[in-house]
Amino acid sequence: MSFLTINKSKKAISIAFENSKMIVFLEDGRELSIPLEWFPRLRKASEEQLNKWRLIGKGEGIHWEEIDEDISIENLLE
C-alpha cells in the first residue's frame, strides 16, 4: 500500500483581487479566498492601492506600504 504525502506550504507566491475578495496563491498550489471585509484598510483602499503590494519574509506575509497593512499567511491559514 502506498500513501500520498502532501507538502503544505505557508508561503505566498502571488495575490489577486476579485469581487470584494483577495485571492492568495501559495507555493504548494493552494489558493485562499479571503473577503476584503475582514480587513478594513484593504476594503477602503482604491484598486490602485490594493495592487501596490509586495511579499515579505520570502512569502510569509503581504505588505502594503501606502495603506500601512501587513498580513501574515500563517494567520490566514489558521
PyMOL Python script that loads the backbone (N, CA, C, O; Angstrom):
from pymol import cmd

cmd.read_pdbstr("""\
ATOM      1  N   MET A   1       0.849  -1.170   0.000  1.00  0.00           N
ATOM      2  CA  MET A   1       0.000   0.000   0.000  1.00  0.00           C
ATOM      3  C   MET A   1       0.893   1.231   0.000  1.00  0.00           C
ATOM      4  O   MET A   1       1.906   1.281   0.699  1.00  0.00           O
ATOM      5  N   SER A   2       0.506   2.218  -0.790  1.00  0.00           N
ATOM      6  CA  SER A   2       1.276   3.460  -0.828  1.00  0.00           C
ATOM      7  C   SER A   2       0.440   4.601  -0.265  1.00  0.00           C
ATOM      8  O   SER A   2      -0.790   4.575  -0.314  1.00  0.00           O
ATOM      9  N   PHE A   3       1.117   5.581   0.261  1.00  0.00           N
ATOM     10  CA  PHE A   3       0.469   6.749   0.834  1.00  0.00           C
ATOM     11  C   PHE A   3       0.960   7.997   0.117  1.00  0.00           C
ATOM     12  O   PHE A   3       2.138   8.124  -0.215  1.00  0.00           O
ATOM     13  N   LEU A   4       0.049   8.892  -0.108  1.00  0.00           N
ATOM     14  CA  LEU A   4       0.395  10.171  -0.720  1.00  0.00           C
ATOM     15  C   LEU A   4       0.764  11.157   0.377  1.00  0.00           C
ATOM     16  O   LEU A   4       0.002  11.356   1.323  1.00  0.00           O
ATOM     17  N   THR A   5       1.915  11.764   0.252  1.00  0.00           N
ATOM     18  CA  THR A   5       2.342  12.784   1.200  1.00  0.00           C
ATOM     19  C   THR A   5       2.215  14.140   0.516  1.00  0.00           C
ATOM     20  O   THR A   5       2.765  14.365  -0.562  1.00  0.00           O
ATOM     21  N   ILE A   6       1.486  15.030   1.162  1.00  0.00           N
ATOM     22  CA  ILE A   6       1.299  16.371   0.621  1.00  0.00           C
ATOM     23  C   ILE A   6       2.149  17.338   1.435  1.00  0.00           C
ATOM     24  O   ILE A   6       1.995  17.450   2.651  1.00  0.00           O
ATOM     25  N   ASN A   7       3.031  18.021   0.756  1.00  0.00           N
ATOM     26  CA  ASN A   7       3.867  19.014   1.418  1.00  0.00           C
ATOM     27  C   ASN A   7       3.160  20.361   1.374  1.00  0.00           C
ATOM     28  O   ASN A   7       3.107  21.012   0.331  1.00  0.00           O
ATOM     29  N   LYS A   8       2.620  20.770   2.513  1.00  0.00           N
ATOM     30  CA  LYS A   8       1.905  22.032   2.591  1.00  0.00           C
ATOM     31  C   LYS A   8       2.875  23.170   2.873  1.00  0.00           C
ATOM     32  O   LYS A   8       3.824  23.021   3.643  1.00  0.00           O
ATOM     33  N   SER A   9       2.624  24.290   2.246  1.00  0.00           N
ATOM     34  CA  SER A   9       3.470  25.462   2.417  1.00  0.00           C
ATOM     35  C   SER A   9       2.650  26.602   3.009  1.00  0.00           C
ATOM     36  O   SER A   9       1.447  26.712   2.774  1.00  0.00           O
ATOM     37  N   LYS A  10       3.319  27.435   3.770  1.00  0.00           N
ATOM     38  CA  LYS A  10       2.698  28.629   4.330  1.00  0.00           C
ATOM     39  C   LYS A  10       3.265  29.872   3.668  1.00  0.00           C
ATOM     40  O   LYS A  10       3.288  30.947   4.268  1.00  0.00           O
ATOM     41  N   LYS A  11       3.727  29.728   2.418  1.00  0.00           N
ATOM     42  CA  LYS A  11       4.338  30.856   1.719  1.00  0.00           C
ATOM     43  C   LYS A  11       3.549  31.208   0.463  1.00  0.00           C
ATOM     44  O   LYS A  11       3.184  30.342  -0.333  1.00  0.00           O
ATOM     45  N   ALA A  12       3.297  32.507   0.313  1.00  0.00           N
ATOM     46  CA  ALA A  12       2.570  33.020  -0.847  1.00  0.00           C
ATOM     47  C   ALA A  12       3.537  33.260  -1.999  1.00  0.00           C
ATOM     48  O   ALA A  12       4.714  33.556  -1.796  1.00  0.00           O
ATOM     49  N   ILE A  13       3.008  33.123  -3.217  1.00  0.00           N
ATOM     50  CA  ILE A  13       3.801  33.469  -4.399  1.00  0.00           C
ATOM     51  C   ILE A  13       3.173  34.623  -5.169  1.00  0.00           C
ATOM     52  O   ILE A  13       3.843  35.283  -5.964  1.00  0.00           O
ATOM     53  N   SER A  14       1.871  34.869  -4.929  1.00  0.00           N
ATOM     54  CA  SER A  14       1.185  35.961  -5.619  1.00  0.00           C
ATOM     55  C   SER A  14      -0.168  36.187  -4.957  1.00  0.00           C
ATOM     56  O   SER A  14      -0.649  35.357  -4.185  1.00  0.00           O
ATOM     57  N   ILE A  15      -0.774  37.335  -5.278  1.00  0.00           N
ATOM     58  CA  ILE A  15      -2.153  37.593  -4.848  1.00  0.00           C
ATOM     59  C   ILE A  15      -2.894  38.305  -5.973  1.00  0.00           C
ATOM     60  O   ILE A  15      -2.289  38.882  -6.877  1.00  0.00           O
ATOM     61  N   ALA A  16      -4.217  38.247  -5.892  1.00  0.00           N
ATOM     62  CA  ALA A  16      -5.080  38.932  -6.855  1.00  0.00           C
ATOM     63  C   ALA A  16      -6.337  39.382  -6.120  1.00  0.00           C
ATOM     64  O   ALA A  16      -6.632  38.904  -5.025  1.00  0.00           O
ATOM     65  N   PHE A  17      -7.065  40.293  -6.725  1.00  0.00           N
ATOM     66  CA  PHE A  17      -8.307  40.798  -6.151  1.00  0.00           C
ATOM     67  C   PHE A  17      -9.431  40.584  -7.138  1.00  0.00           C
ATOM     68  O   PHE A  17      -9.279  40.818  -8.337  1.00  0.00           O
ATOM     69  N   GLU A  18     -10.586  40.126  -6.611  1.00  0.00           N
ATOM     70  CA  GLU A  18     -11.724  39.821  -7.461  1.00  0.00           C
ATOM     71  C   GLU A  18     -13.006  39.860  -6.627  1.00  0.00           C
ATOM     72  O   GLU A  18     -13.094  39.198  -5.593  1.00  0.00           O
ATOM     73  N   ASN A  19     -13.988  40.626  -7.068  1.00  0.00           N
ATOM     74  CA  ASN A  19     -15.310  40.642  -6.425  1.00  0.00           C
ATOM     75  C   ASN A  19     -15.260  40.769  -4.903  1.00  0.00           C
ATOM     76  O   ASN A  19     -15.815  39.932  -4.190  1.00  0.00           O
ATOM     77  N   SER A  20     -14.603  41.803  -4.411  1.00  0.00           N
ATOM     78  CA  SER A  20     -14.515  42.095  -2.976  1.00  0.00           C
ATOM     79  C   SER A  20     -13.809  41.011  -2.174  1.00  0.00           C
ATOM     80  O   SER A  20     -14.089  40.826  -0.990  1.00  0.00           O
ATOM     81  N   LYS A  21     -12.897  40.299  -2.818  1.00  0.00           N
ATOM     82  CA  LYS A  21     -12.104  39.323  -2.087  1.00  0.00           C
ATOM     83  C   LYS A  21     -10.664  39.339  -2.577  1.00  0.00           C
ATOM     84  O   LYS A  21     -10.366  39.770  -3.691  1.00  0.00           O
ATOM     85  N   MET A  22      -9.789  38.861  -1.717  1.00  0.00           N
ATOM     86  CA  MET A  22      -8.381  38.726  -2.039  1.00  0.00           C
ATOM     87  C   MET A  22      -8.103  37.237  -2.224  1.00  0.00           C
ATOM     88  O   MET A  22      -8.517  36.421  -1.400  1.00  0.00           O
ATOM     89  N   ILE A  23      -7.416  36.888  -3.283  1.00  0.00           N
ATOM     90  CA  ILE A  23      -7.040  35.501  -3.534  1.00  0.00           C
ATOM     91  C   ILE A  23      -5.531  35.408  -3.369  1.00  0.00           C
ATOM     92  O   ILE A  23      -4.772  36.097  -4.050  1.00  0.00           O
ATOM     93  N   VAL A  24      -5.113  34.545  -2.454  1.00  0.00           N
ATOM     94  CA  VAL A  24      -3.694  34.344  -2.176  1.00  0.00           C
ATOM     95  C   VAL A  24      -3.290  32.999  -2.774  1.00  0.00           C
ATOM     96  O   VAL A  24      -3.898  31.970  -2.479  1.00  0.00           O
ATOM     97  N   PHE A  25      -2.268  33.020  -3.608  1.00  0.00           N
ATOM     98  CA  PHE A  25      -1.763  31.817  -4.254  1.00  0.00           C
ATOM     99  C   PHE A  25      -0.532  31.340  -3.482  1.00  0.00           C
ATOM    100  O   PHE A  25       0.446  32.077  -3.348  1.00  0.00           O
ATOM    101  N   LEU A  26      -0.584  30.102  -2.975  1.00  0.00           N
ATOM    102  CA  LEU A  26       0.515  29.554  -2.192  1.00  0.00           C
ATOM    103  C   LEU A  26       1.433  28.718  -3.073  1.00  0.00           C
ATOM    104  O   LEU A  26       1.019  28.204  -4.112  1.00  0.00           O
ATOM    105  N   GLU A  27       2.683  28.589  -2.642  1.00  0.00           N
ATOM    106  CA  GLU A  27       3.661  27.874  -3.459  1.00  0.00           C
ATOM    107  C   GLU A  27       3.351  26.392  -3.613  1.00  0.00           C
ATOM    108  O   GLU A  27       3.894  25.744  -4.508  1.00  0.00           O
ATOM    109  N   ASP A  28       2.481  25.833  -2.752  1.00  0.00           N
ATOM    110  CA  ASP A  28       2.122  24.416  -2.878  1.00  0.00           C
ATOM    111  C   ASP A  28       0.915  24.195  -3.795  1.00  0.00           C
ATOM    112  O   ASP A  28       0.431  23.070  -3.927  1.00  0.00           O
ATOM    113  N   GLY A  29       0.429  25.273  -4.429  1.00  0.00           N
ATOM    114  CA  GLY A  29      -0.673  25.153  -5.370  1.00  0.00           C
ATOM    115  C   GLY A  29      -2.041  25.510  -4.807  1.00  0.00           C
ATOM    116  O   GLY A  29      -3.001  25.643  -5.566  1.00  0.00           O
ATOM    117  N   ARG A  30      -2.148  25.667  -3.501  1.00  0.00           N
ATOM    118  CA  ARG A  30      -3.432  26.059  -2.910  1.00  0.00           C
ATOM    119  C   ARG A  30      -3.727  27.525  -3.188  1.00  0.00           C
ATOM    120  O   ARG A  30      -2.823  28.327  -3.420  1.00  0.00           O
ATOM    121  N   GLU A  31      -5.012  27.854  -3.158  1.00  0.00           N
ATOM    122  CA  GLU A  31      -5.476  29.230  -3.299  1.00  0.00           C
ATOM    123  C   GLU A  31      -6.409  29.538  -2.141  1.00  0.00           C
ATOM    124  O   GLU A  31      -7.339  28.781  -1.863  1.00  0.00           O
ATOM    125  N   LEU A  32      -6.159  30.641  -1.476  1.00  0.00           N
ATOM    126  CA  LEU A  32      -7.019  31.098  -0.390  1.00  0.00           C
ATOM    127  C   LEU A  32      -7.849  32.268  -0.884  1.00  0.00           C
ATOM    128  O   LEU A  32      -7.321  33.190  -1.506  1.00  0.00           O
ATOM    129  N   SER A  33      -9.132  32.234  -0.613  1.00  0.00           N
ATOM    130  CA  SER A  33     -10.022  33.331  -0.967  1.00  0.00           C
ATOM    131  C   SER A  33     -10.516  33.963   0.332  1.00  0.00           C
ATOM    132  O   SER A  33     -11.179  33.309   1.137  1.00  0.00           O
ATOM    133  N   ILE A  34     -10.188  35.238   0.528  1.00  0.00           N
ATOM    134  CA  ILE A  34     -10.485  35.926   1.781  1.00  0.00           C
ATOM    135  C   ILE A  34     -11.299  37.173   1.494  1.00  0.00           C
ATOM    136  O   ILE A  34     -10.914  37.971   0.639  1.00  0.00           O
ATOM    137  N   PRO A  35     -12.423  37.362   2.193  1.00  0.00           N
ATOM    138  CA  PRO A  35     -13.216  38.582   1.983  1.00  0.00           C
ATOM    139  C   PRO A  35     -12.450  39.826   2.424  1.00  0.00           C
ATOM    140  O   PRO A  35     -11.831  39.836   3.489  1.00  0.00           O
ATOM    141  N   LEU A  36     -12.492  40.866   1.608  1.00  0.00           N
ATOM    142  CA  LEU A  36     -11.853  42.126   1.989  1.00  0.00           C
ATOM    143  C   LEU A  36     -12.522  42.725   3.221  1.00  0.00           C
ATOM    144  O   LEU A  36     -11.921  43.546   3.915  1.00  0.00           O
ATOM    145  N   GLU A  37     -13.723  42.333   3.491  1.00  0.00           N
ATOM    146  CA  GLU A  37     -14.468  42.798   4.667  1.00  0.00           C
ATOM    147  C   GLU A  37     -13.693  42.525   5.956  1.00  0.00           C
ATOM    148  O   GLU A  37     -13.858  43.249   6.938  1.00  0.00           O
ATOM    149  N   TRP A  38     -12.869  41.512   5.964  1.00  0.00           N
ATOM    150  CA  TRP A  38     -12.074  41.158   7.146  1.00  0.00           C
ATOM    151  C   TRP A  38     -10.986  42.181   7.424  1.00  0.00           C
ATOM    152  O   TRP A  38     -10.479  42.249   8.544  1.00  0.00           O
ATOM    153  N   PHE A  39     -10.617  42.977   6.430  1.00  0.00           N
ATOM    154  CA  PHE A  39      -9.503  43.916   6.556  1.00  0.00           C
ATOM    155  C   PHE A  39      -9.972  45.321   6.173  1.00  0.00           C
ATOM    156  O   PHE A  39      -9.975  45.663   4.991  1.00  0.00           O
ATOM    157  N   PRO A  40     -10.366  46.137   7.150  1.00  0.00           N
ATOM    158  CA  PRO A  40     -10.918  47.466   6.865  1.00  0.00           C
ATOM    159  C   PRO A  40     -10.028  48.340   5.977  1.00  0.00           C
ATOM    160  O   PRO A  40     -10.536  49.060   5.117  1.00  0.00           O
ATOM    161  N   ARG A  41      -8.718  48.288   6.174  1.00  0.00           N
ATOM    162  CA  ARG A  41      -7.828  49.120   5.343  1.00  0.00           C
ATOM    163  C   ARG A  41      -7.853  48.666   3.885  1.00  0.00           C
ATOM    164  O   ARG A  41      -7.834  49.495   2.975  1.00  0.00           O
ATOM    165  N   LEU A  42      -7.894  47.370   3.666  1.00  0.00           N
ATOM    166  CA  LEU A  42      -7.975  46.871   2.292  1.00  0.00           C
ATOM    167  C   LEU A  42      -9.340  47.180   1.684  1.00  0.00           C
ATOM    168  O   LEU A  42      -9.433  47.553   0.515  1.00  0.00           O
ATOM    169  N   ARG A  43     -10.383  47.026   2.469  1.00  0.00           N
ATOM    170  CA  ARG A  43     -11.741  47.288   1.990  1.00  0.00           C
ATOM    171  C   ARG A  43     -11.896  48.742   1.534  1.00  0.00           C
ATOM    172  O   ARG A  43     -12.597  49.015   0.560  1.00  0.00           O
ATOM    173  N   LYS A  44     -11.247  49.670   2.235  1.00  0.00           N
ATOM    174  CA  LYS A  44     -11.364  51.100   1.919  1.00  0.00           C
ATOM    175  C   LYS A  44     -10.369  51.564   0.850  1.00  0.00           C
ATOM    176  O   LYS A  44     -10.484  52.678   0.338  1.00  0.00           O
ATOM    177  N   ALA A  45      -9.406  50.724   0.515  1.00  0.00           N
ATOM    178  CA  ALA A  45      -8.357  51.115  -0.431  1.00  0.00           C
ATOM    179  C   ALA A  45      -8.872  51.135  -1.864  1.00  0.00           C
ATOM    180  O   ALA A  45      -9.802  50.411  -2.219  1.00  0.00           O
ATOM    181  N   SER A  46      -8.251  51.975  -2.675  1.00  0.00           N
ATOM    182  CA  SER A  46      -8.579  52.013  -4.096  1.00  0.00           C
ATOM    183  C   SER A  46      -7.965  50.789  -4.782  1.00  0.00           C
ATOM    184  O   SER A  46      -7.113  50.108  -4.212  1.00  0.00           O
ATOM    185  N   GLU A  47      -8.404  50.524  -6.000  1.00  0.00           N
ATOM    186  CA  GLU A  47      -7.840  49.411  -6.767  1.00  0.00           C
ATOM    187  C   GLU A  47      -6.337  49.602  -6.972  1.00  0.00           C
ATOM    188  O   GLU A  47      -5.561  48.650  -6.896  1.00  0.00           O
ATOM    189  N   GLU A  48      -5.945  50.837  -7.231  1.00  0.00           N
ATOM    190  CA  GLU A  48      -4.523  51.153  -7.412  1.00  0.00           C
ATOM    191  C   GLU A  48      -3.733  50.848  -6.141  1.00  0.00           C
ATOM    192  O   GLU A  48      -2.649  50.269  -6.211  1.00  0.00           O
ATOM    193  N   GLN A  49      -4.267  51.235  -4.982  1.00  0.00           N
ATOM    194  CA  GLN A  49      -3.590  50.975  -3.715  1.00  0.00           C
ATOM    195  C   GLN A  49      -3.514  49.475  -3.427  1.00  0.00           C
ATOM    196  O   GLN A  49      -2.486  48.985  -2.959  1.00  0.00           O
ATOM    197  N   LEU A  50      -4.584  48.754  -3.700  1.00  0.00           N
ATOM    198  CA  LEU A  50      -4.587  47.308  -3.473  1.00  0.00           C
ATOM    199  C   LEU A  50      -3.495  46.619  -4.270  1.00  0.00           C
ATOM    200  O   LEU A  50      -2.874  45.671  -3.789  1.00  0.00           O
ATOM    201  N   ASN A  51      -3.262  47.083  -5.468  1.00  0.00           N
ATOM    202  CA  ASN A  51      -2.293  46.436  -6.345  1.00  0.00           C
ATOM    203  C   ASN A  51      -0.847  46.847  -6.084  1.00  0.00           C
ATOM    204  O   ASN A  51       0.057  46.419  -6.801  1.00  0.00           O
ATOM    205  N   LYS A  52      -0.623  47.676  -5.064  1.00  0.00           N
ATOM    206  CA  LYS A  52       0.743  48.069  -4.687  1.00  0.00           C
ATOM    207  C   LYS A  52       1.223  47.237  -3.494  1.00  0.00           C
ATOM    208  O   LYS A  52       1.695  47.790  -2.501  1.00  0.00           O
ATOM    209  N   TRP A  53       1.105  45.944  -3.589  1.00  0.00           N
ATOM    210  CA  TRP A  53       1.512  45.039  -2.528  1.00  0.00           C
ATOM    211  C   TRP A  53       2.884  44.449  -2.850  1.00  0.00           C
ATOM    212  O   TRP A  53       3.352  44.501  -3.987  1.00  0.00           O
ATOM    213  N   ARG A  54       3.513  43.890  -1.821  1.00  0.00           N
ATOM    214  CA  ARG A  54       4.742  43.125  -2.025  1.00  0.00           C
ATOM    215  C   ARG A  54       4.787  42.009  -0.988  1.00  0.00           C
ATOM    216  O   ARG A  54       4.260  42.144   0.116  1.00  0.00           O
ATOM    217  N   LEU A  55       5.422  40.912  -1.363  1.00  0.00           N
ATOM    218  CA  LEU A  55       5.596  39.807  -0.431  1.00  0.00           C
ATOM    219  C   LEU A  55       6.747  40.135   0.506  1.00  0.00           C
ATOM    220  O   LEU A  55       7.752  40.717   0.097  1.00  0.00           O
ATOM    221  N   ILE A  56       6.591  39.759   1.758  1.00  0.00           N
ATOM    222  CA  ILE A  56       7.650  39.977   2.749  1.00  0.00           C
ATOM    223  C   ILE A  56       8.007  38.632   3.380  1.00  0.00           C
ATOM    224  O   ILE A  56       7.201  37.702   3.386  1.00  0.00           O
ATOM    225  N   GLY A  57       9.221  38.545   3.906  1.00  0.00           N
ATOM    226  CA  GLY A  57       9.662  37.314   4.567  1.00  0.00           C
ATOM    227  C   GLY A  57       9.642  36.113   3.642  1.00  0.00           C
ATOM    228  O   GLY A  57       9.244  35.024   4.057  1.00  0.00           O
ATOM    229  N   LYS A  58      10.061  36.286   2.402  1.00  0.00           N
ATOM    230  CA  LYS A  58      10.094  35.204   1.404  1.00  0.00           C
ATOM    231  C   LYS A  58       8.720  34.556   1.214  1.00  0.00           C
ATOM    232  O   LYS A  58       8.615  33.346   1.014  1.00  0.00           O
ATOM    233  N   GLY A  59       7.672  35.379   1.280  1.00  0.00           N
ATOM    234  CA  GLY A  59       6.309  34.887   1.059  1.00  0.00           C
ATOM    235  C   GLY A  59       5.537  34.569   2.317  1.00  0.00           C
ATOM    236  O   GLY A  59       4.425  34.046   2.245  1.00  0.00           O
ATOM    237  N   GLU A  60       6.106  34.875   3.472  1.00  0.00           N
ATOM    238  CA  GLU A  60       5.416  34.616   4.735  1.00  0.00           C
ATOM    239  C   GLU A  60       4.346  35.660   5.036  1.00  0.00           C
ATOM    240  O   GLU A  60       3.505  35.455   5.911  1.00  0.00           O
ATOM    241  N   GLY A  61       4.376  36.772   4.317  1.00  0.00           N
ATOM    242  CA  GLY A  61       3.407  37.829   4.549  1.00  0.00           C
ATOM    243  C   GLY A  61       3.256  38.722   3.339  1.00  0.00           C
ATOM    244  O   GLY A  61       3.998  38.612   2.363  1.00  0.00           O
ATOM    245  N   ILE A  62       2.279  39.610   3.423  1.00  0.00           N
ATOM    246  CA  ILE A  62       1.992  40.575   2.365  1.00  0.00           C
ATOM    247  C   ILE A  62       1.989  41.958   3.002  1.00  0.00           C
ATOM    248  O   ILE A  62       1.458  42.150   4.096  1.00  0.00           O
ATOM    249  N   HIS A  63       2.590  42.920   2.302  1.00  0.00           N
ATOM    250  CA  HIS A  63       2.703  44.278   2.837  1.00  0.00           C
ATOM    251  C   HIS A  63       2.219  45.298   1.809  1.00  0.00           C
ATOM    252  O   HIS A  63       2.513  45.200   0.618  1.00  0.00           O
ATOM    253  N   TRP A  64       1.458  46.290   2.313  1.00  0.00           N
ATOM    254  CA  TRP A  64       1.023  47.441   1.519  1.00  0.00           C
ATOM    255  C   TRP A  64       1.581  48.683   2.202  1.00  0.00           C
ATOM    256  O   TRP A  64       1.082  49.091   3.251  1.00  0.00           O
ATOM    257  N   GLU A  65       2.587  49.272   1.630  1.00  0.00           N
ATOM    258  CA  GLU A  65       3.242  50.449   2.206  1.00  0.00           C
ATOM    259  C   GLU A  65       2.273  51.629   2.317  1.00  0.00           C
ATOM    260  O   GLU A  65       2.161  52.253   3.373  1.00  0.00           O
ATOM    261  N   GLU A  66       1.587  51.923   1.232  1.00  0.00           N
ATOM    262  CA  GLU A  66       0.744  53.114   1.152  1.00  0.00           C
ATOM    263  C   GLU A  66      -0.417  53.097   2.149  1.00  0.00           C
ATOM    264  O   GLU A  66      -0.815  54.149   2.650  1.00  0.00           O
ATOM    265  N   ILE A  67      -0.956  51.923   2.436  1.00  0.00           N
ATOM    266  CA  ILE A  67      -2.094  51.865   3.373  1.00  0.00           C
ATOM    267  C   ILE A  67      -1.694  51.272   4.733  1.00  0.00           C
ATOM    268  O   ILE A  67      -2.547  51.025   5.585  1.00  0.00           O
ATOM    269  N   ASP A  68      -0.382  51.047   4.924  1.00  0.00           N
ATOM    270  CA  ASP A  68       0.167  50.569   6.194  1.00  0.00           C
ATOM    271  C   ASP A  68      -0.536  49.301   6.684  1.00  0.00           C
ATOM    272  O   ASP A  68      -1.064  49.258   7.796  1.00  0.00           O
ATOM    273  N   GLU A  69      -0.532  48.270   5.836  1.00  0.00           N
ATOM    274  CA  GLU A  69      -1.174  46.997   6.177  1.00  0.00           C
ATOM    275  C   GLU A  69      -0.195  45.859   5.953  1.00  0.00           C
ATOM    276  O   GLU A  69       0.513  45.824   4.946  1.00  0.00           O
ATOM    277  N   ASP A  70      -0.162  44.935   6.892  1.00  0.00           N
ATOM    278  CA  ASP A  70       0.631  43.715   6.793  1.00  0.00           C
ATOM    279  C   ASP A  70      -0.265  42.539   7.154  1.00  0.00           C
ATOM    280  O   ASP A  70      -1.022  42.605   8.123  1.00  0.00           O
ATOM    281  N   ILE A  71      -0.181  41.466   6.377  1.00  0.00           N
ATOM    282  CA  ILE A  71      -0.982  40.276   6.626  1.00  0.00           C
ATOM    283  C   ILE A  71      -0.065  39.072   6.633  1.00  0.00           C
ATOM    284  O   ILE A  71       0.736  38.888   5.717  1.00  0.00           O
ATOM    285  N   SER A  72      -0.178  38.254   7.660  1.00  0.00           N
ATOM    286  CA  SER A  72       0.594  37.026   7.792  1.00  0.00           C
ATOM    287  C   SER A  72      -0.157  35.885   7.124  1.00  0.00           C
ATOM    288  O   SER A  72      -1.345  35.691   7.379  1.00  0.00           O
ATOM    289  N   ILE A  73       0.524  35.132   6.271  1.00  0.00           N
ATOM    290  CA  ILE A  73      -0.088  33.983   5.608  1.00  0.00           C
ATOM    291  C   ILE A  73      -0.465  32.925   6.636  1.00  0.00           C
ATOM    292  O   ILE A  73      -1.533  32.320   6.544  1.00  0.00           O
ATOM    293  N   GLU A  74       0.392  32.703   7.598  1.00  0.00           N
ATOM    294  CA  GLU A  74       0.103  31.717   8.650  1.00  0.00           C
ATOM    295  C   GLU A  74      -1.204  32.031   9.365  1.00  0.00           C
ATOM    296  O   GLU A  74      -1.992  31.128   9.647  1.00  0.00           O
ATOM    297  N   ASN A  75      -1.438  33.313   9.662  1.00  0.00           N
ATOM    298  CA  ASN A  75      -2.690  33.701  10.323  1.00  0.00           C
ATOM    299  C   ASN A  75      -3.902  33.471   9.435  1.00  0.00           C
ATOM    300  O   ASN A  75      -4.976  33.138   9.936  1.00  0.00           O
ATOM    301  N   LEU A  76      -3.751  33.640   8.129  1.00  0.00           N
ATOM    302  CA  LEU A  76      -4.866  33.368   7.222  1.00  0.00           C
ATOM    303  C   LEU A  76      -5.227  31.890   7.202  1.00  0.00           C
ATOM    304  O   LEU A  76      -6.388  31.526   7.018  1.00  0.00           O
ATOM    305  N   LEU A  77      -4.236  31.054   7.391  1.00  0.00           N
ATOM    306  CA  LEU A  77      -4.453  29.606   7.343  1.00  0.00           C
ATOM    307  C   LEU A  77      -5.058  29.050   8.635  1.00  0.00           C
ATOM    308  O   LEU A  77      -5.587  27.938   8.638  1.00  0.00           O
ATOM    309  N   GLU A  78      -4.988  29.798   9.711  1.00  0.00           N
ATOM    310  CA  GLU A  78      -5.500  29.302  10.986  1.00  0.00           C
ATOM    311  C   GLU A  78      -6.978  29.483  11.135  1.00  0.00           C
ATOM    312  O   GLU A  78      -7.545  29.110  12.162  1.00  0.00           O
TER     313      GLU A  78
END
""", "prot")
cmd.dss("prot")
cmd.show_as("cartoon", "prot")
cmd.util.cbc("prot")
cmd.orient("prot")
